[in-house]
Amino acid sequence: MPRRKSVNIIRNVGVDPRYGMETIQKFINIVMWCGKKNTARRVVYGAFDIVAKKQNKNPDEVIELFNQAVSNSTPMVEVKARRVGGSVFQVPVEVTILRGRSLAFKNIISAATARSGNSFDIKLAAELIEAAENRGGAVKSKLEKHKMAEANKAFSYLTW
């Protein structure tokens, strides 16, 4: 019997005010720091505006670019530590859709944070453009996860 309650609770976070999409609202919530949602909205919408200027796109095309960036940086497998006897094995497991999207958001944000630049919205815009073109730090992180899972494929029988 599990010691904790089930963690498969899916919360309704609503939609963002500008585009009316739940995925953008989730992305804003992950960008948010110390409860400052208006600042997070300003950063994300500013990054979208910068992408629209750089790529000469309208808002609908920016949303398509955002969705492409998220799908390009979403990992399909990851490794989890499993203790068997006295040893700890890195076991590759498939990632669910919601977990993959969450990992993609976190990879994009961490790759944008690691960039050099002036403000976060400029760095985030550059990372979104690169992730949509299948390059950049977020896609690199996804490929590292896939390589790690491929290297530990021999321990896949330990999945339960």
N, C-alpha and C positions, 0 to 999 in steps of 0.2 A: 504494500500500500504506500502511496506517495506521502511524504511528510508535509508537502506544501499543497496549496490549492492549485488547480490547473492554471497555467499561464496562457491559455489560448483565448484570452479575452480580447475581442476586437472592439476598440473604442470608436465612437463616432466623433470625429474632430471637426466636422462641418466642412464648409468650402471657403476658399479665400475670397475676399471682397472684389478683387479686380477681375479675375479670370473665371471664378466659379468652379474651381477644380479641387478635389480632395487631395490629390497628390502634391499639389503646390502648397496647400495648407500644412500637410505633414512635413514637407521640406522646410517651410518657415518655422514650424515648431522645433525642428532639429537644429536649425540655425540659431534659434533663440537662446540667449544667454542671460541668466539671472532674472527670468520672467519679463524681459523687455521685448514684448511681441511687436510693438510698433517699430522699434529699431530693426528687428529682424525683417519685418515686412519692407521697410525702407531699403534695406540692403538687398533683398532678393529682387524686389521690383526694379531697383537701380541697376542690378546686374542684368536683368532682362532688357532694360532700356539700352544699356551699353551693347548687348548682343545685337539688338535690333539696329543700332546705329552702325556697328562694325560690319554686319552682314547684309545691310540694306533689306531688312525683312519687316513684315508687318507682325502684329502681336500673335496671330494664329500660327505663323511660321516659327516664331520664337518658342511657342509651346511645343510644336513638333520637334524643334531642336532640343528642348529640355527633355522631352520623352525619349528621344534618340540617345542623348547623353546618359540618361538613367539606365536604359536598356543595355547600352554598351559597357557600362561599369557594374552591371549586376552579375555576381558570381553564381554559377550553377552548383558548385560543390564547395565544401569547406572541410577542414579537419577538426575533430573534437577529440579531446584527451579521454581515453578509457583506461581505467585501472583494472588489470587482469593479473591476479596473483600479486607479486611484488613489483611488477613492471607497469609502466605507463606507455600506452601506444597511441599514436596519432591516427585515428580512424577516419577515413573520408566518408562524409555523409552528404546527401543531397540537401539543397537549401530550398525551403518553401518559398512561395512567391512573395509573401509579406516580409519574411526575413531577408530575402534577396534584395528587395527594394530598400529596406532599412539599411542594409550593408552598403548599397550603392550610394544612398544619401550621405552616409558617414564617410565613405571613401572620397566622394566629391568634396565634401567640406574639409576633410583633413588635407587633401591634396591642394586645395585652394589656400588653406592656412599656411602650408609649407612654402608657397610661392613667395617670391620677393616682389614687392609692389607697394603702392601707397595705401590704398584703402581696400577693404575686404570685398566691396562690390566689384571693383575692377579685377581683382584676383579671381573671384567667383565667376565672372563673365568669361575670363580667359580659360578657366578650367572647364566650363560648360562647353565652350566652342571646341576645345581639344578633345573632350570626352565624346562629343558628337562625331568627331572625325576619327574616332577609335585610336586616339593616342592621349598622352597625358598621364598624370599621377594616379588618377582613379582607375583607369584601364590597366595600368601597370600593377596596381594592387590586386585587381581581379586576376590577372595572369599569374601573379605569385601564388595566390590561393589555389589556382588550378594546378600549378606545378607541384605544390606541396601535396595536394591530394593525389596526383599522379605518382609521385614518389612513394607514397604510403599506401598504394593500391593493394599491396599484399596483405594488409591488415583489415581489409574490408569485410572479412568473415566475422569480425568481432562486433559488427553492428547488430543491435537487438532492439 
